[in-house]
Amino acid sequence: MSWLELRIFLKGLPTDSLTARAVRGSSPEEDAWTLVPQLLASVVDAVRENTYATVKLGGDPKKTSRMKPPDPIERPGVTVRKQKSNVIRFGGRHGSGAGQLAGVFGGAANQ
């Protein structure tokens, strides 16, 4: 086999072949997440979010008030940040909410 033939052979290898993975230097976890598992994880996340929304919107508010949206399936190389709640609460045990309002509108809170 000539060097040209070897080069063509190596370029034609599938991306999940051992040689291609060794050249990329990827971890075994990253190698497991090819296109098909990524798409399946996206479908599962979408179904879980749809189920959550259906139950939350159609359910009894007293029973569903503490429900939280489902976390997405963890994928290698993707970090999911938990978002802070943007709900501003007034009165009760949560305080007046003046500090949160001041942060939203850029002013100082008078407490």
PyMOL commands that set and color helices and strands:
alter all, ss='L'
color gray80, all
select helices_A, chain A and resi 3-11+18-24+28-32+35-58+61-64+92-94+98-105
alter helices_A, ss='H'
color red, helices_A
deselect
rebuild
show_as cartoon
